[in-house]
Amino acid sequence: MVRPLFTFATAMVMSVACLAQSSRHVILISIDGLRPEFYLDSQYPTPNLQHLKNGGLYAQKMKSVFPSYTYPSHVAMLTGAMPARSGIYYNAPVGSTGNWNWFLKDIKAPTIWQALKAKGLTTSAVQWPVSVGEGIDYSIPEIWDDNHAEDRISESRKYASKGLVEEIEQNATGKLNGENMSEEFVSMDTNAGRMAAYIFKTYKPNFLALHFACVDGAEHGAGREGEEVKLALANADNAIGGVLEAVERSGLKDSTTILIVGDHGFMDIHGVLRPNIWLKQNDLLEVAKFQPAGGSAFLYIKNKAALDKVKKVLQNLPYSQKKLFSIYDRNKLDEMGADSSAALALAAVPGIVFSGASVNKEGVLLKDELGAASGGHHGYDPNFPEMYTGFIGYGANINKGTVIPIMGVEDIAPIITKLLGVDFKAPDGILLPGIIK
């Protein structure tokens, strides 16, 4: 649950006129769990998002990757590559019990971080997924200690650009700790926004990527329309206002482009399915295992014989269980650009998520394959309407008034590199016509 630490003031709405014909600065702001209706429907508390939409261009919907998860989606944005090419299939490596895909070196596809650096442009990342490592000039990456997952600053401080967090604490945020940088509190997004605003105003990087995480946390806990969601959304919108103000004060508004993106939508959930119980019941867990990813689960096998046995188990399930998911074979996964090492995947129907559990804490086989669940989740087939996320473009060199019916997260990288005049080959993305003047 997301709890406020303060009472919100009315979000600042700015008028940022675009007079220049080119962009020398691009600010990419990701709202984790952004749904298109957050800026398409005026009932939501997002005056800044709606102002940017009305003064720029927007997508009616943007498709995520499969599974529709945060880390592979964010990597797709900055590589133009689907997970099969980037090697970032899920939030965490397969089999990991704690660490996530934190490190830039684990991305197998070329990134725009590399392309911009090669051209001598300066870059910044604030709480951006998969950004730990060399090559970013002003970096405060997203990383945490799994034993203290609520604290999103202590580990980040260790991997940040030397002295940058301390400088920002002195000049912009005050002391940062595990309370005001915790996903449980909306102050985390507030402070992330202040970090980004300070970096832009002080160092004027050509490219800055900023990630807000609290809307996602609220939707997980309260579902799509919980009051906590509106609270977190209003706060993220207000933090965006602070970044816009920094652009104004920097004197760079005429040469700066603002891009607002999301990584996935959200589904209200009511049930959890445990497919590894079926494997345990048939003595297959030594040679096969499902990797859960919210609304999907990916099968890993040790040999072809194991795959045949798992297929038979799935085929023999009662209809009451089989109706809860579809089976995506290897050809289907290839078409979707999904995990290239999985033998197949289960795609849940709306409202059902997968768990990897098969036994309890004592090692005893769980009795029920299906259990109750609540709140919200993602990881589903990105073609589900609930999984669509959003995109807004505003400012320098943006073609005001364009409405894009549908695009993909992999189409973001070509926009950024084109705006900054950098050659970049996005293997799966495309620069859609009508976005850039």
One Martini backbone bead per residue (centre of mass of N, CA, C, O) as a GRO file, in nm:
protein
  437
    1MET     BB    1   0.098   0.034   0.020
    2VAL     BB    2   0.033   0.375  -0.031
    3ARG     BB    3   0.170   0.646   0.161
    4PRO     BB    4   0.155   0.956   0.269
    5LEU     BB    5   0.373   1.236   0.383
    6PHE     BB    6   0.175   1.440   0.239
    7THR     BB    7   0.025   1.719   0.107
    8PHE     BB    8  -0.097   1.803  -0.189
    9ALA     BB    9  -0.048   2.007  -0.429
   10THR     BB   10  -0.115   2.157  -0.695
   11ALA     BB   11  -0.043   2.083  -0.998
   12MET     BB   12   0.175   2.193  -1.224
   13VAL     BB   13   0.104   2.397  -1.509
   14MET     BB   14   0.263   2.427  -1.820
   15SER     BB   15   0.398   2.647  -2.071
   16VAL     BB   16   0.584   2.496  -2.341
   17ALA     BB   17   0.733   2.631  -2.591
   18CYS     BB   18   0.804   2.546  -2.937
   19LEU     BB   19   1.070   2.687  -3.147
   20ALA     BB   20   1.236   2.463  -3.229
   21GLN     BB   21   1.378   2.222  -3.480
   22SER     BB   22   1.546   2.092  -3.240
   23SER     BB   23   1.709   1.847  -3.032
   24ARG     BB   24   1.939   1.852  -2.740
   25HIS     BB   25   1.711   1.733  -2.543
   26VAL     BB   26   1.616   1.434  -2.355
   27ILE     BB   27   1.325   1.335  -2.163
   28LEU     BB   28   1.269   1.027  -1.996
   29ILE     BB   29   0.949   0.921  -1.860
   30SER     BB   30   0.867   0.664  -1.630
   31ILE     BB   31   0.554   0.504  -1.557
   32ASP     BB   32   0.483   0.258  -1.366
   33GLY     BB   33   0.178   0.142  -1.489
   34LEU     BB   34   0.088   0.291  -1.729
   35ARG     BB   35  -0.220   0.412  -1.850
   36PRO     BB   36  -0.391   0.570  -2.097
   37GLU     BB   37  -0.628   0.686  -1.916
   38PHE     BB   38  -0.449   0.884  -1.745
   39TYR     BB   39  -0.464   1.095  -2.015
   40LEU     BB   40  -0.754   1.050  -2.160
   41ASP     BB   41  -0.886   1.086  -1.869
   42SER     BB   42  -1.000   1.354  -1.665
   43GLN     BB   43  -1.048   1.195  -1.388
   44TYR     BB   44  -0.755   1.205  -1.359
   45PRO     BB   45  -0.471   1.330  -1.158
   46THR     BB   46  -0.323   1.473  -1.463
   47PRO     BB   47  -0.243   1.773  -1.570
   48ASN     BB   48   0.037   1.735  -1.701
   49LEU     BB   49  -0.024   1.505  -1.895
   50GLN     BB   50  -0.260   1.651  -2.040
   51HIS     BB   51  -0.094   1.889  -2.135
   52LEU     BB   52   0.110   1.731  -2.304
   53LYS     BB   53  -0.094   1.597  -2.488
   54ASN     BB   54  -0.233   1.865  -2.598
   55GLY     BB   55   0.072   1.989  -2.686
   56GLY     BB   56   0.119   1.722  -2.852
   57LEU     BB   57   0.157   1.376  -2.847
   58TYR     BB   58  -0.009   1.044  -2.885
   59ALA     BB   59  -0.103   0.730  -2.759
   60GLN     BB   60  -0.361   0.504  -2.727
   61LYS     BB   61  -0.135   0.269  -2.746
   62MET     BB   62   0.110   0.047  -2.582
   63LYS     BB   63   0.317  -0.215  -2.623
   64SER     BB   64   0.454  -0.464  -2.477
   65VAL     BB   65   0.600  -0.736  -2.364
   66PHE     BB   66   0.703  -1.091  -2.332
   67PRO     BB   67   0.657  -1.028  -2.058
   68SER     BB   68   0.477  -0.771  -1.887
   69TYR     BB   69   0.761  -0.624  -1.779
   70THR     BB   70   0.978  -0.397  -1.661
   71TYR     BB   71   1.270  -0.469  -1.759
   72PRO     BB   72   1.224  -0.561  -2.057
   73SER     BB   73   1.081  -0.295  -2.135
   74HIS     BB   74   1.311  -0.090  -2.074
   75VAL     BB   75   1.514  -0.221  -2.264
   76ALA     BB   76   1.350  -0.188  -2.526
   77MET     BB   77   1.355   0.125  -2.527
   78LEU     BB   78   1.704   0.124  -2.535
   79THR     BB   79   1.724  -0.093  -2.806
   80GLY     BB   80   1.485  -0.205  -2.993
   81ALA     BB   81   1.454  -0.485  -2.828
   82MET     BB   82   1.363  -0.781  -2.768
   83PRO     BB   83   1.422  -1.023  -2.539
   84ALA     BB   84   1.559  -1.229  -2.734
   85ARG     BB   85   1.795  -1.009  -2.783
   86SER     BB   86   1.864  -0.879  -2.493
   87GLY     BB   87   1.830  -1.106  -2.242
   88ILE     BB   88   1.578  -0.966  -2.096
   89TYR     BB   89   1.307  -1.149  -1.976
   90TYR     BB   90   1.307  -1.044  -1.680
   91ASN     BB   91   1.365  -0.907  -1.383
   92ALA     BB   92   1.499  -1.182  -1.327
   93PRO     BB   93   1.688  -1.428  -1.325
   94VAL     BB   94   1.690  -1.743  -1.373
   95GLY     BB   95   1.673  -1.869  -1.036
   96SER     BB   96   1.653  -1.629  -0.870
   97THR     BB   97   1.632  -1.520  -0.509
   98GLY     BB   98   1.693  -1.181  -0.560
   99ASN     BB   99   1.839  -1.081  -0.790
  100TRP     BB  100   1.841  -0.868  -1.047
  101ASN     BB  101   1.859  -0.690  -1.355
  102TRP     BB  102   2.089  -0.444  -1.310
  103PHE     BB  103   2.304  -0.478  -1.552
  104LEU     BB  104   2.429  -0.359  -1.845
  105LYS     BB  105   2.612  -0.613  -1.926
  106ASP     BB  106   2.343  -0.806  -1.970
  107ILE     BB  107   2.302  -0.669  -2.233
  108LYS     BB  108   2.305  -0.792  -2.572
  109ALA     BB  109   2.221  -0.529  -2.686
  110PRO     BB  110   2.236  -0.243  -2.813
  111THR     BB  111   2.257   0.086  -2.680
  112ILE     BB  112   2.197   0.424  -2.638
  113TRP     BB  113   2.421   0.474  -2.444
  114GLN     BB  114   2.646   0.398  -2.644
  115ALA     BB  115   2.570   0.585  -2.882
  116LEU     BB  116   2.594   0.856  -2.729
  117LYS     BB  117   2.884   0.828  -2.629
  118ALA     BB  118   3.016   0.800  -2.915
  119LYS     BB  119   2.907   1.116  -2.972
  120GLY     BB  120   2.952   1.287  -2.692
  121LEU     BB  121   2.712   1.250  -2.514
  122THR     BB  122   2.513   1.315  -2.239
  123THR     BB  123   2.412   1.125  -1.941
  124SER     BB  124   2.111   1.005  -1.751
  125ALA     BB  125   2.014   0.815  -1.446
  126VAL     BB  126   1.697   0.763  -1.260
  127GLN     BB  127   1.588   0.478  -1.145
  128TRP     BB  128   1.680   0.287  -1.373
  129PRO     BB  129   1.654   0.007  -1.527
  130VAL     BB  130   1.935  -0.137  -1.608
  131SER     BB  131   2.199   0.091  -1.495
  132VAL     BB  132   2.440  -0.064  -1.395
  133GLY     BB  133   2.739   0.110  -1.469
  134GLU     BB  134   2.910   0.196  -1.731
  135GLY     BB  135   2.836   0.507  -1.939
  136ILE     BB  136   2.706   0.705  -1.724
  137ASP     BB  137   2.740   1.019  -1.606
  138TYR     BB  138   2.449   1.047  -1.433
  139SER     BB  139   2.408   0.809  -1.173
  140ILE     BB  140   2.095   0.655  -1.021
  141PRO     BB  141   2.027   0.352  -0.970
  142GLU     BB  142   1.840   0.060  -0.977
  143ILE     BB  143   1.891  -0.079  -0.647
  144TRP     BB  144   1.885  -0.364  -0.413
  145ASP     BB  145   1.848  -0.523  -0.113
  146ASP     BB  146   1.673  -0.808  -0.048
  147ASN     BB  147   1.679  -0.767   0.275
  148HIS     BB  148   1.600  -0.440   0.185
  149ALA     BB  149   1.369  -0.364  -0.040
  150GLU     BB  150   1.253  -0.086   0.075
  151ASP     BB  151   1.545   0.017   0.013
  152ARG     BB  152   1.630   0.257  -0.265
  153ILE     BB  153   1.940   0.391  -0.175
  154SER     BB  154   2.186   0.239  -0.056
  155GLU     BB  155   2.276   0.085  -0.315
  156SER     BB  156   2.261   0.320  -0.513
  157ARG     BB  157   2.487   0.486  -0.382
  158LYS     BB  158   2.722   0.285  -0.450
  159TYR     BB  159   2.657   0.306  -0.785
  160ALA     BB  160   2.689   0.588  -0.813
  161SER     BB  161   2.801   0.865  -0.890
  162LYS     BB  162   3.044   1.027  -0.755
  163GLY     BB  163   2.879   1.235  -0.517
  164LEU     BB  164   2.581   1.281  -0.623
  165VAL     BB  165   2.392   1.226  -0.388
  166GLU     BB  166   2.521   1.429  -0.189
  167GLU     BB  167   2.473   1.679  -0.364
  168ILE     BB  168   2.163   1.652  -0.371
  169GLU     BB  169   2.115   1.663  -0.068
  170GLN     BB  170   2.231   1.956  -0.036
  171ASN     BB  171   2.043   2.096  -0.295
  172ALA     BB  172   1.734   1.923  -0.299
  173THR     BB  173   1.638   1.682  -0.063
  174GLY     BB  174   1.804   1.585   0.141
  175LYS     BB  175   1.805   1.323   0.329
  176LEU     BB  176   1.846   0.989   0.226
  177ASN     BB  177   1.631   0.697   0.276
  178GLY     BB  178   1.428   0.413   0.355
  179GLU     BB  179   1.171   0.609   0.362
  180ASN     BB  180   1.204   0.837   0.120
  181MET     BB  181   1.308   0.548  -0.044
  182SER     BB  182   1.012   0.402  -0.071
  183GLU     BB  183   0.756   0.227  -0.229
  184GLU     BB  184   0.548   0.279   0.013
  185PHE     BB  185   0.623   0.580  -0.068
  186VAL     BB  186   0.570   0.868  -0.259
  187SER     BB  187   0.847   1.012  -0.197
  188MET     BB  188   1.021   0.864  -0.402
  189ASP     BB  189   0.921   1.014  -0.655
  190THR     BB  190   0.979   1.294  -0.558
  191ASN     BB  191   1.291   1.250  -0.530
  192ALA     BB  192   1.347   1.158  -0.816
  193GLY     BB  193   1.255   1.425  -0.943
  194ARG     BB  194   1.464   1.604  -0.797
  195MET     BB  195   1.713   1.473  -0.909
  196ALA     BB  196   1.656   1.525  -1.210
  197ALA     BB  197   1.625   1.832  -1.193
  198TYR     BB  198   1.908   1.890  -1.091
  199ILE     BB  199   2.071   1.760  -1.317
  200PHE     BB  200   1.959   1.927  -1.549
  201LYS     BB  201   2.019   2.215  -1.441
  202THR     BB  202   2.333   2.162  -1.385
  203TYR     BB  203   2.430   1.955  -1.650
  204LYS     BB  204   2.271   1.920  -1.915
  205PRO     BB  205   2.184   1.665  -2.048
  206ASN     BB  206   2.094   1.511  -2.341
  207PHE     BB  207   2.015   1.251  -2.158
  208LEU     BB  208   1.721   1.156  -1.960
  209ALA     BB  209   1.634   0.893  -1.724
  210LEU     BB  210   1.313   0.834  -1.561
  211HIS     BB  211   1.181   0.653  -1.268
  212PHE     BB  212   0.852   0.560  -1.166
  213ALA     BB  213   0.716   0.319  -0.910
  214CYS     BB  214   0.442   0.373  -0.734
  215VAL     BB  215   0.206   0.295  -0.917
  216ASP     BB  216   0.268  -0.003  -0.927
  217GLY     BB  217   0.245  -0.059  -0.623
  218ALA     BB  218  -0.054   0.027  -0.603
  219GLU     BB  219  -0.173  -0.179  -0.812
  220HIS     BB  220  -0.089  -0.430  -0.666
  221GLY     BB  221  -0.249  -0.369  -0.395
  222ALA     BB  222  -0.544  -0.223  -0.526
  223GLY     BB  223  -0.553  -0.210  -0.813
  224ARG     BB  224  -0.664  -0.017  -1.069
  225GLU     BB  225  -0.889   0.171  -0.869
  226GLY     BB  226  -0.746   0.259  -0.634
  227GLU     BB  227  -0.677   0.518  -0.425
  228GLU     BB  228  -0.367   0.476  -0.428
  229VAL     BB  229  -0.336   0.526  -0.729
  230LYS     BB  230  -0.422   0.824  -0.737
  231LEU     BB  231  -0.208   0.920  -0.543
  232ALA     BB  232   0.045   0.827  -0.704
  233LEU     BB  233  -0.031   0.974  -0.966
  234ALA     BB  234  -0.037   1.264  -0.859
  235ASN     BB  235   0.261   1.260  -0.769
  236ALA     BB  236   0.394   1.202  -1.041
  237ASP     BB  237   0.278   1.451  -1.181
  238ASN     BB  238   0.411   1.655  -0.990
  239ALA     BB  239   0.704   1.566  -1.053
  240ILE     BB  240   0.690   1.648  -1.348
  241GLY     BB  241   0.655   1.948  -1.289
  242GLY     BB  242   0.944   1.978  -1.172
  243VAL     BB  243   1.091   1.912  -1.436
  244LEU     BB  244   0.965   2.137  -1.608
  245GLU     BB  245   1.080   2.363  -1.434
  246ALA     BB  246   1.379   2.299  -1.487
  247VAL     BB  247   1.366   2.355  -1.787
  248GLU     BB  248   1.281   2.649  -1.763
  249ARG     BB  249   1.525   2.745  -1.575
  250SER     BB  250   1.758   2.653  -1.780
  251GLY     BB  251   1.681   2.764  -2.084
  252LEU     BB  252   1.585   2.472  -2.261
  253LYS     BB  253   1.291   2.446  -2.382
  254ASP     BB  254   1.345   2.481  -2.705
  255SER     BB  255   1.557   2.200  -2.686
  256THR     BB  256   1.331   2.015  -2.546
  257THR     BB  257   1.226   1.676  -2.492
  258ILE     BB  258   0.928   1.507  -2.392
  259LEU     BB  259   0.897   1.167  -2.264
  260ILE     BB  260   0.621   0.955  -2.206
  261VAL     BB  261   0.614   0.640  -2.029
  262GLY     BB  262   0.547   0.291  -2.028
  263ASP     BB  263   0.553  -0.078  -1.958
  264HIS     BB  264   0.255  -0.139  -1.843
  265GLY     BB  265  -0.019  -0.260  -1.730
  266PHE     BB  266  -0.332  -0.380  -1.569
  267MET     BB  267  -0.464  -0.647  -1.353
  268ASP     BB  268  -0.715  -0.785  -1.207
  269ILE     BB  269  -0.716  -1.020  -0.933
  270HIS     BB  270  -0.832  -1.373  -0.801
  271GLY     BB  271  -0.599  -1.585  -0.897
  272VAL     BB  272  -0.382  -1.880  -0.837
  273LEU     BB  273  -0.141  -2.070  -1.023
  274ARG     BB  274   0.037  -2.406  -0.979
  275PRO     BB  275   0.219  -2.583  -1.210
  276ASN     BB  276   0.442  -2.735  -1.034
  277ILE     BB  277   0.252  -2.942  -0.913
  278TRP     BB  278   0.221  -3.118  -1.163
  279LEU     BB  279   0.522  -3.195  -1.174
  280LYS     BB  280   0.544  -3.319  -0.892
  281GLN     BB  281   0.322  -3.540  -0.930
  282ASN     BB  282   0.516  -3.646  -1.197
  283ASP     BB  283   0.828  -3.637  -1.145
  284LEU     BB  284   0.953  -3.343  -1.305
  285LEU     BB  285   1.135  -3.131  -1.137
  286GLU     BB  286   1.425  -3.233  -1.237
  287VAL     BB  287   1.347  -3.155  -1.570
  288ALA     BB  288   1.120  -2.936  -1.484
  289LYS     BB  289   1.014  -2.576  -1.504
  290PHE     BB  290   0.830  -2.303  -1.391
  291GLN     BB  291   0.839  -1.958  -1.476
  292PRO     BB  292   0.712  -1.700  -1.323
  293ALA     BB  293   0.508  -1.399  -1.476
  294GLY     BB  294   0.236  -1.371  -1.362
  295GLY     BB  295   0.043  -1.408  -1.657
  296SER     BB  296   0.293  -1.610  -1.676
  297ALA     BB  297   0.470  -1.922  -1.789
  298PHE     BB  298   0.795  -2.073  -1.814
  299LEU     BB  299   0.953  -2.345  -1.969
  300TYR     BB  300   1.201  -2.559  -1.831
  301ILE     BB  301   1.441  -2.790  -1.973
  302LYS     BB  302   1.670  -3.075  -2.014
  303ASN     BB  303   1.479  -3.230  -2.229
  304LYS     BB  304   1.272  -3.363  -2.468
  305ALA     BB  305   1.130  -3.572  -2.289
  306ALA     BB  306   1.019  -3.365  -2.088
  307LEU     BB  307   0.835  -3.213  -2.281
  308ASP     BB  308   0.648  -3.448  -2.352
  309LYS     BB  309   0.549  -3.492  -2.059
  310VAL     BB  310   0.431  -3.211  -2.008
  311LYS     BB  311   0.227  -3.213  -2.238
  312LYS     BB  312   0.068  -3.452  -2.124
  313VAL     BB  313  -0.014  -3.325  -1.859
  314LEU     BB  314  -0.171  -3.087  -1.985
  315GLN     BB  315  -0.369  -3.261  -2.155
  316ASN     BB  316  -0.483  -3.420  -1.877
  317LEU     BB  317  -0.627  -3.201  -1.774
  318PRO     BB  318  -0.880  -3.057  -1.657
  319TYR     BB  319  -1.092  -2.822  -1.775
  320SER     BB  320  -1.092  -2.641  -1.513
  321GLN     BB  321  -0.777  -2.577  -1.578
  322LYS     BB  322  -0.733  -2.532  -1.890
  323LYS     BB  323  -0.919  -2.263  -1.903
  324LEU     BB  324  -0.682  -2.072  -1.757
  325PHE     BB  325  -0.511  -2.136  -2.029
  326SER     BB  326  -0.253  -2.101  -2.263
  327ILE     BB  327  -0.046  -2.239  -2.522
  328TYR     BB  328   0.289  -2.144  -2.604
  329ASP     BB  329   0.489  -2.203  -2.840
  330ARG     BB  330   0.786  -2.151  -2.991
  331ASN     BB  331   0.672  -1.997  -3.233
  332LYS     BB  332   0.514  -1.788  -3.071
  333LEU     BB  333   0.756  -1.676  -2.912
  334ASP     BB  334   0.911  -1.579  -3.159
  335GLU     BB  335   0.698  -1.374  -3.258
  336MET     BB  336   0.722  -1.212  -2.964
  337GLY     BB  337   1.023  -1.204  -2.851
  338ALA     BB  338   1.084  -1.422  -2.647
  339ASP     BB  339   1.220  -1.638  -2.463
  340SER     BB  340   1.469  -1.847  -2.612
  341SER     BB  341   1.484  -2.089  -2.368
  342ALA     BB  342   1.198  -2.169  -2.387
  343ALA     BB  343   0.966  -2.420  -2.465
  344LEU     BB  344   0.721  -2.276  -2.318
  345ALA     BB  345   0.392  -2.122  -2.249
  346LEU     BB  346   0.177  -1.973  -2.014
  347ALA     BB  347  -0.144  -1.808  -2.064
  348ALA     BB  348  -0.344  -1.629  -1.891
  349VAL     BB  349  -0.627  -1.541  -1.788
  350PRO     BB  350  -0.805  -1.312  -1.670
  351GLY     BB  351  -0.713  -1.296  -1.311
  352ILE     BB  352  -0.465  -1.485  -1.352
  353VAL     BB  353  -0.186  -1.621  -1.176
  354PHE     BB  354   0.146  -1.723  -1.119
  355SER     BB  355   0.318  -1.984  -0.942
  356GLY     BB  356   0.618  -2.164  -0.829
  357ALA     BB  357   0.485  -2.328  -0.628
  358SER     BB  358   0.472  -2.679  -0.457
  359VAL     BB  359   0.562  -2.617  -0.161
  360ASN     BB  360   0.610  -2.580   0.154
  361LYS     BB  361   0.819  -2.500   0.414
  362GLU     BB  362   0.830  -2.830   0.475
  363GLY     BB  363   0.802  -2.980   0.178
  364VAL     BB  364   0.504  -3.000   0.121
  365LEU     BB  365   0.264  -3.066  -0.081
  366LEU     BB  366   0.048  -2.891  -0.235
  367LYS     BB  367  -0.298  -2.925  -0.281
  368ASP     BB  368  -0.349  -2.650  -0.441
  369GLU     BB  369  -0.344  -2.513  -0.761
  370LEU     BB  370  -0.575  -2.316  -0.653
  371GLY     BB  371  -0.604  -1.970  -0.557
  372ALA     BB  372  -0.624  -1.683  -0.395
  373ALA     BB  373  -0.651  -1.331  -0.502
  374SER     BB  374  -0.523  -0.986  -0.508
  375GLY     BB  375  -0.535  -0.703  -0.691
  376GLY     BB  376  -0.250  -0.663  -0.906
  377HIS     BB  377  -0.122  -0.734  -1.250
  378HIS     BB  378   0.117  -0.876  -1.474
  379GLY     BB  379   0.258  -1.060  -1.765
  380TYR     BB  380   0.087  -1.065  -1.992
  381ASP     BB  381  -0.037  -1.053  -2.276
  382PRO     BB  382   0.009  -0.758  -2.463
  383ASN     BB  383  -0.285  -0.784  -2.615
  384PHE     BB  384  -0.416  -0.706  -2.376
  385PRO     BB  385  -0.582  -0.427  -2.293
  386GLU     BB  386  -0.471  -0.406  -1.990
  387MET     BB  387  -0.153  -0.397  -2.099
  388TYR     BB  388  -0.159  -0.126  -2.190
  389THR     BB  389   0.022   0.155  -2.257
  390GLY     BB  390   0.209   0.471  -2.284
  391PHE     BB  391   0.238   0.789  -2.490
  392ILE     BB  392   0.432   1.102  -2.485
  393GLY     BB  393   0.492   1.401  -2.683
  394TYR     BB  394   0.711   1.696  -2.616
  395GLY     BB  395   0.833   1.963  -2.799
  396ALA     BB  396   1.106   1.941  -2.959
  397ASN     BB  397   1.023   1.820  -3.278
  398ILE     BB  398   0.723   1.782  -3.231
  399ASN     BB  399   0.418   1.664  -3.375
  400LYS     BB  400   0.159   1.827  -3.327
  401GLY     BB  401  -0.147   1.619  -3.306
  402THR     BB  402  -0.061   1.343  -3.302
  403VAL     BB  403  -0.214   1.012  -3.345
  404ILE     BB  404  -0.142   0.696  -3.210
  405PRO     BB  405  -0.288   0.400  -3.208
  406ILE     BB  406  -0.011   0.212  -3.225
  407MET     BB  407   0.263   0.080  -3.029
  408GLY     BB  408   0.597   0.015  -2.910
  409VAL     BB  409   0.855   0.002  -2.689
  410GLU     BB  410   1.067  -0.044  -2.933
  411ASP     BB  411   0.996   0.264  -3.055
  412ILE     BB  412   1.169   0.461  -2.873
  413ALA     BB  413   1.467   0.464  -2.963
  414PRO     BB  414   1.429   0.604  -3.247
  415ILE     BB  415   1.334   0.873  -3.131
  416ILE     BB  416   1.577   0.958  -2.963
  417THR     BB  417   1.803   0.938  -3.184
  418LYS     BB  418   1.674   1.131  -3.385
  419LEU     BB  419   1.659   1.384  -3.206
  420LEU     BB  420   1.994   1.359  -3.154
  421GLY     BB  421   2.146   1.264  -3.422
  422VAL     BB  422   2.163   0.936  -3.404
  423ASP     BB  423   2.282   0.647  -3.503
  424PHE     BB  424   2.040   0.363  -3.499
  425LYS     BB  425   1.981   0.013  -3.461
  426ALA     BB  426   1.660  -0.120  -3.447
  427PRO     BB  427   1.565  -0.445  -3.472
  428ASP     BB  428   1.233  -0.395  -3.376
  429GLY     BB  429   1.213  -0.103  -3.433
  430ILE     BB  430   1.035   0.213  -3.519
  431LEU     BB  431   0.991   0.509  -3.696
  432LEU     BB  432   0.720   0.671  -3.676
  433PRO     BB  433   0.518   0.848  -3.848
  434GLY     BB  434   0.456   1.189  -3.718
  435ILE     BB  435   0.646   1.258  -3.468
  436ILE     BB  436   0.864   1.403  -3.638
  437LYS     BB  437   0.942   1.697  -3.814
   0.00000   0.00000   0.00000
